[in-house]
Amino acid sequence: MAIQAGDKAPDFELKDNHGRTVRLSDFRGEKNVVLLFYPFAFTGVCTGELCALRDNLPAFVNDDTQLLAVSNDSIHTLRVFAEQESLEYPLLSDFWPHGAVSRAYGVFDEDKGCAVRGTFIVDKEGVVRWTVVNDLPDARDLNEYVKALDTL
């Protein structure tokens, strides 16, 4: 079962595509976080979603909001993916222990070995304020993220 609106967001510590440590708690009191889980780098729907975010980045990375994208890929894969697609926001690796953060948020598909398309908007106090979870083949509507952020 995925984390729901009103739940305290589980804290985590993951490496980004440059090997830097990123903690959700680092943003507490500072920024809202759009936490986006996606199955794998270099796949069609994932690339489309992440590039759409890139193309609308000021709505998701600004003085009030930080976008964090999480997959079960290694940091090395994520580095190449970010460079190839010119992604300027953190891509976090939930590679090892495999899917631990995805499981904590209730979006890990045990049969496929990857996260499904879960998005969680976490406010500055660390509380989930909005969420959507889609199946693997179903892209999300980023306009819904913008509407949700506008309510904070």
Buried (B, 14 or more C-beta within 10 A) or exposed (E): EBBEEEBEBBEBEBBBBEEEEBEBEBBBEEBBBBBBBBBBBEBEBBBEBBEBBBEBEEBBBEEEBBBBBBBBBBBEBBBBBBEEBEBEBBBBBBBEEEBBBBBBBBBBBEEEEBBBBBBBBBBBEBEBBBBBBBEBEEBBEBEEBEEBBEEE
